[in-house]
Amino acid sequence: MKKTFLVFALFIILLSACATPTEPDPIATAAHPSPASTPTPENTQTPPANSPQPTLSPPALREIPALYPPMVSLPFEGCPFAGSTEIETLIGTLERSPASQVTFLPPYYEHRASIRCEARSQTNRLFLDLWFAPDAESAQRDFDEVQTLTEDEALPVTGLGEAAFWWQRGLRLEVISGDTRLTLALADSMPDAAHQTALLAAHTMNMIQPASGLSQPEPIRLPIGAPEPKSVHVRDLAPQGEFFNACSLLTEEDYETAFGALEYPLVSGGGIGELEAYETYDCVTNPLEPGGWMYLSIVFGNTPGDMIFNYKRGAVVYPANATRMDNLGDEAWYWYSPDGTNLNLSVLRGNVNLVLNVLMQDGYENRGKLRSLARLMLDRLFEQSN
């Protein structure tokens, strides 16, 4: 009996020596983390995170929109289809590594996927959008729709993709190759912007479609009198985290000259906060104001091209009596309510859309008041930014 017990004890000791140590339960560990004050041994290294790191090959790029939710920063550094060094050649030293995210932008919601990269330097911002359409025919329709919105201002670019064009007023380059589109858009004008942007697009297309051969765009020559778009930088209007008061563009004297006596101060709404584009900043009369009613709204686009497209697509819902108002901004439309007592003016200038709505009777004199007031406020806005 004693001999049997010794054999059994020896067996238990050997089994314990060969057993694999039990790993901690990851769920339990996450639920009960170690205290922050617990010292970490100097020779202990934290293992790298196992987040997916896409390569620059087209199959990996196409997988990104399916792997990550839209409008959330992608969990890797830089732009997955454009090098930071090449981007800096165009816009200068970057303030930080380019940020990227999956985006779905109108009018291409259905069956389209895109990746946007944003690069910011001290003097400019660049937006790169890579679009994947269901097929080449769909991509071509998208390309043609964008070109139509430029109203014959698109300049063909040879040696880049299957087709490409530069749009000076929008500071925008469009490229198409098969079912893939690439857009590069600048926030501000710069010397030789067209050709320098095309060179960056060529580098980018070579990374997106390396099997298609090297892209070598021909120099782009702008016509005489080509526009030099101006942009308002939202973060120049107020410090980070503070508010931009839209009513600061309109003095009490300005208001009373156009609309009559003002008993209560005007009220500003909206705020810059994170300095995001397409936020609405407004100025309205106090609800207690007995003398009349006015509403002013201002929207800033990321780039002149983005705002022009946004403006033109919104113009399709203007009423039948809407008419163009010439010599005001880059484009302006005026319309009024059926009874002629609610007047509206929408003005596009650079990357800014200003809308003015007042309770007044339609007429030549009042139209002139709206025109003068809109021009005055836009001039002040651009002066503040530049």
C-alpha positions in Angstrom: 0.0 0.0 0.0 2.9 2.4 0.9 4.6 1.6 -2.4 1.4 2.4 -4.3 1.0 5.8 -2.6 4.6 6.8 -3.5 4.0 6.0 -7.1 0.8 8.0 -7.2 2.4 11.0 -5.5 5.3 10.9 -8.0 2.8 10.9 -10.9 1.1 14.0 -9.5 4.4 15.9 -9.2 5.4 15.1 -12.8 2.0 16.1 -14.1 2.1 19.5 -12.3 5.6 20.2 -13.7 4.5 19.6 -17.3 1.2 21.6 -17.1 0.9 24.9 -19.0 0.3 27.9 -16.8 -3.3 29.2 -17.0 -3.7 32.5 -19.0 -5.9 35.2 -17.5 -9.4 35.6 -18.8 -9.2 38.7 -21.1 -12.8 39.7 -20.2 -12.1 39.5 -16.5 -8.8 41.3 -17.0 -10.5 44.1 -18.8 -13.2 44.3 -16.2 -10.7 44.5 -13.4 -7.6 46.2 -14.7 -4.5 46.6 -12.6 -4.3 49.8 -10.6 -2.6 52.7 -12.3 0.0 52.9 -9.5 1.2 49.4 -10.0 4.8 49.6 -11.2 5.7 48.0 -14.6 9.0 46.1 -14.8 11.6 47.9 -16.9 12.2 44.9 -19.1 8.5 44.4 -19.9 7.4 45.6 -23.4 3.8 46.3 -24.3 2.8 44.2 -27.3 1.7 46.2 -30.4 -2.0 46.6 -31.0 -3.5 44.1 -33.5 -5.4 46.8 -35.4 -5.7 46.1 -39.2 -3.0 47.8 -41.2 -4.1 48.1 -44.8 -1.4 48.0 -47.5 -1.4 50.2 -50.6 -2.6 47.6 -53.0 -6.1 48.2 -54.5 -7.7 45.1 -52.9 -6.8 46.3 -49.4 -8.0 49.8 -50.2 -11.3 48.5 -51.4 -11.7 46.6 -48.1 -11.3 49.7 -45.9 -14.9 51.0 -46.4 -16.3 47.6 -45.3 -14.0 47.3 -42.3 -14.5 50.7 -40.7 -17.6 52.8 -40.0 -18.0 56.1 -41.8 -17.0 59.5 -40.4 -14.7 57.9 -37.8 -10.9 58.4 -37.9 -9.1 55.3 -39.3 -6.8 53.6 -36.8 -3.6 54.0 -38.8 -1.3 56.9 -39.4 -1.3 58.9 -42.6 -3.2 58.6 -45.8 -3.4 55.0 -47.1 -3.1 56.1 -50.7 -0.9 59.2 -50.7 2.5 59.8 -49.1 3.0 62.7 -46.6 6.3 63.7 -48.3 4.5 64.2 -51.7 1.7 66.1 -50.0 4.1 68.4 -48.3 5.7 69.1 -51.8 2.3 70.6 -52.7 1.1 72.5 -49.6 4.2 72.8 -47.4 5.2 71.3 -44.0 2.2 69.5 -42.4 1.0 70.5 -39.0 0.3 66.8 -38.3 0.1 63.5 -40.1 -2.8 63.4 -42.6 -6.1 62.2 -41.1 -8.2 59.6 -43.0 -11.7 58.3 -42.7 -14.4 56.5 -44.6 -17.0 58.9 -46.1 -20.2 58.7 -47.9 -21.1 62.0 -49.5 -24.0 63.2 -51.7 -25.1 62.6 -54.3 -23.3 59.2 -54.4 -24.9 57.4 -51.4 -26.0 54.3 -53.1 -23.4 51.5 -53.6 -20.5 54.0 -53.4 -17.7 53.8 -51.0 -14.9 56.4 -50.4 -11.9 57.2 -48.3 -11.1 60.8 -47.5 -7.7 62.1 -46.4 -7.3 65.6 -45.0 -3.8 67.2 -44.8 -3.3 70.6 -43.2 -0.3 72.9 -43.3 0.1 76.4 -42.0 -0.8 77.9 -45.3 -3.3 75.5 -46.9 -5.4 72.4 -46.6 -5.8 69.5 -49.0 -8.6 67.0 -49.3 -8.1 63.8 -51.2 -11.1 61.6 -51.9 -10.8 58.1 -53.4 -14.1 56.8 -54.7 -15.1 53.2 -55.6 -18.2 52.8 -57.8 -20.0 49.5 -58.5 -18.7 49.6 -62.1 -16.9 51.7 -64.7 -20.2 53.0 -66.1 -21.4 54.3 -62.7 -18.0 56.0 -62.1 -18.2 57.6 -65.5 -21.7 59.0 -64.7 -20.4 60.4 -61.4 -17.4 62.0 -63.2 -19.7 63.5 -65.9 -22.1 64.9 -63.2 -19.3 66.7 -61.5 -17.9 68.1 -64.7 -21.4 69.4 -65.6 -21.5 71.4 -62.4 -18.4 73.2 -63.4 -20.4 74.9 -66.2 -17.8 74.5 -68.9 -14.9 75.7 -66.7 -13.2 72.3 -66.6 -9.8 72.2 -68.3 -8.8 68.7 -69.6 -5.7 67.1 -68.2 -3.9 64.6 -70.3 -1.6 61.8 -69.2 -3.6 61.2 -66.0 -5.9 58.2 -65.7 -8.5 57.6 -68.4 -9.7 61.2 -68.2 -9.0 64.1 -65.9 -9.8 67.8 -65.5 -8.7 70.8 -63.4 -11.3 73.3 -62.2 -9.7 76.6 -61.3 -12.7 78.2 -59.7 -13.1 75.2 -57.4 -9.4 74.5 -56.9 -10.2 70.9 -57.7 -8.8 68.1 -59.8 -10.9 65.1 -60.9 -9.5 61.8 -62.2 -11.2 58.6 -63.4 -9.8 55.2 -64.1 -12.2 52.3 -64.6 -14.6 52.1 -61.6 -12.3 54.4 -59.5 -12.3 58.1 -59.1 -9.8 60.4 -57.4 -10.5 64.0 -56.3 -7.9 66.5 -54.9 -9.2 69.8 -53.7 -7.4 72.7 -52.2 -8.8 75.2 -49.6 -6.7 78.1 -50.9 -5.1 79.2 -54.1 -1.4 78.9 -54.6 1.2 79.4 -57.4 1.0 76.8 -60.1 -1.8 75.0 -58.2 -3.1 73.2 -61.2 0.0 71.5 -62.4 1.4 70.8 -58.9 -1.9 69.2 -57.9 -1.8 67.1 -61.1 1.7 65.8 -60.2 0.5 64.7 -56.7 -2.5 63.0 -58.4 -0.2 61.1 -60.7 1.8 59.9 -57.7 -1.4 58.9 -55.9 -2.8 57.0 -58.9 0.4 55.1 -59.2 -0.1 53.9 -55.7 -3.8 53.1 -56.2 -3.3 51.3 -59.5 0.3 50.3 -59.8 -0.4 47.8 -62.6 -1.8 50.6 -64.9 1.6 52.1 -65.5 3.1 55.5 -64.5 0.9 58.6 -64.9 2.7 61.6 -66.3 0.3 64.6 -66.6 1.1 67.3 -69.2 1.5 70.9 -67.9 -1.8 72.7 -67.4 -2.0 76.2 -68.8 -4.8 78.4 -67.3 -6.6 80.9 -69.6 -6.0 84.6 -69.2 -8.3 86.0 -66.6 -8.7 82.7 -64.7 -10.2 83.3 -61.3 -8.2 83.3 -58.1 -10.6 81.9 -55.5 -10.6 83.2 -52.0 -11.6 81.3 -48.9 -12.6 82.3 -45.4 -10.7 80.3 -42.7 -13.2 79.6 -40.0 -10.5 79.3 -37.3 -9.3 82.8 -38.1 -12.7 84.2 -37.0 -12.5 83.1 -33.4 -10.0 81.3 -31.2 -10.4 77.5 -30.8 -13.3 76.7 -28.6 -14.8 80.2 -28.7 -17.9 81.4 -30.6 -18.1 83.3 -33.9 -20.9 86.0 -33.6 -22.5 86.3 -37.0 -24.1 89.6 -35.8 -20.6 91.1 -35.7 -20.8 91.6 -39.4 -23.8 93.9 -39.0 -23.8 97.1 -37.0 -26.9 98.6 -35.5 -26.6 101.5 -37.9 -26.3 99.1 -40.9 -29.6 97.4 -39.8 -31.5 100.6 -39.2 -30.4 102.1 -42.5 -31.9 99.1 -44.3 -34.8 98.0 -42.1 -35.7 100.8 -39.6 -35.4 101.4 -35.9 -34.0 98.5 -33.7 -35.2 98.3 -30.1 -33.4 95.1 -29.0 -29.9 93.9 -29.9 -29.5 91.3 -32.6 -29.0 87.7 -31.4 -26.2 85.5 -32.7 -26.5 81.7 -32.9 -24.2 78.8 -33.6 -20.6 78.5 -32.6 -17.3 77.5 -34.1 -16.3 75.0 -31.3 -14.3 72.4 -33.2 -14.0 74.7 -36.2 -16.0 72.3 -38.4 -17.2 73.3 -41.9 -20.9 73.3 -42.9 -22.0 74.5 -39.5 -24.6 77.3 -39.7 -23.8 80.6 -37.9 -26.8 82.9 -37.8 -28.0 86.3 -36.7 -31.6 87.1 -36.0 -33.7 89.9 -34.6 -34.9 89.5 -31.1 -38.4 87.7 -30.9 -39.6 90.8 -29.0 -38.6 93.2 -31.8 -41.7 95.1 -32.9 -40.2 96.7 -35.9 -39.7 93.7 -38.2 -37.9 90.4 -38.6 -34.6 89.4 -40.2 -32.7 86.2 -40.4 -29.0 85.9 -41.6 -27.2 82.6 -41.9 -23.6 81.9 -43.0 -22.2 78.5 -43.9 -18.5 77.8 -44.7 -17.3 75.0 -47.0 -14.0 73.1 -46.7 -13.0 74.3 -50.2 -14.4 76.7 -52.8 -15.3 73.6 -55.0 -17.2 71.9 -52.2 -19.3 75.0 -51.5 -20.0 75.7 -55.1 -21.3 72.2 -55.6 -23.4 72.4 -52.4 -24.8 75.7 -53.5 -25.7 74.6 -57.0 -27.4 71.4 -55.8 -29.4 73.4 -53.3 -30.5 75.9 -56.0 -32.7 73.2 -57.7 -35.3 73.7 -54.9 -35.6 77.4 -55.3 -39.1 78.6 -56.2 -40.2 79.4 -59.7 -39.8 83.1 -59.2 -36.1 82.9 -58.2 -33.9 85.1 -60.4 -30.2 85.6 -60.7 -28.8 88.8 -59.1 -25.7 89.8 -61.1 -22.5 91.5 -59.8 -22.9 90.1 -56.3 -20.4 87.4 -55.2 -19.6 84.6 -57.5 -23.4 83.8 -57.8 -26.5 85.1 -56.2 -30.2 84.2 -56.3 -33.2 86.3 -55.1 -36.8 85.2 -54.6 -39.9 86.1 -52.5 -43.0 84.5 -51.0 -46.2 84.3 -53.1 -47.6 87.4 -51.3 -44.4 89.3 -51.9 -43.7 90.1 -48.2 -40.9 87.6 -47.4 -37.7 88.4 -49.3 -34.8 85.9 -49.7 -31.3 86.4 -51.0 -28.7 83.6 -51.3 -25.1 84.6 -52.2 -22.1 82.4 -52.9 -18.6 83.8 -52.6 -15.5 81.6 -52.4 -16.2 79.0 -49.8 -19.0 81.0 -48.2 -22.8 80.9 -48.6 -24.7 83.8 -47.1 -28.5 83.8 -46.9 -30.6 86.8 -45.9 -34.3 86.6 -45.2 -36.4 89.6 -44.2 -40.1 90.6 -43.9 -40.3 93.4 -46.4 -42.4 94.1 -49.5 -40.8 93.1 -52.8 -39.7 96.0 -54.9 -36.7 97.5 -56.7 -35.6 99.6 -53.7 -35.8 96.8 -51.2 -33.9 94.5 -53.5 -31.2 97.1 -53.6 -31.1 97.2 -49.8 -30.6 93.4 -49.6 -27.8 93.6 -52.2 -25.9 96.4 -50.5 -26.2 94.7 -47.1 -25.1 91.3 -48.3 -22.0 92.8 -50.1 -21.1 94.8 -47.0 -21.2 91.7 -44.7 -19.3 89.5 -47.1 -16.6 92.2 -47.5 -16.2 92.4 -43.7 -16.1 88.6 -43.4 -13.3 88.2 -45.9 -11.4 91.1 -44.3 -11.6 89.4 -40.9 -10.3 86.2 -42.3 -7.5 87.6 -44.5 
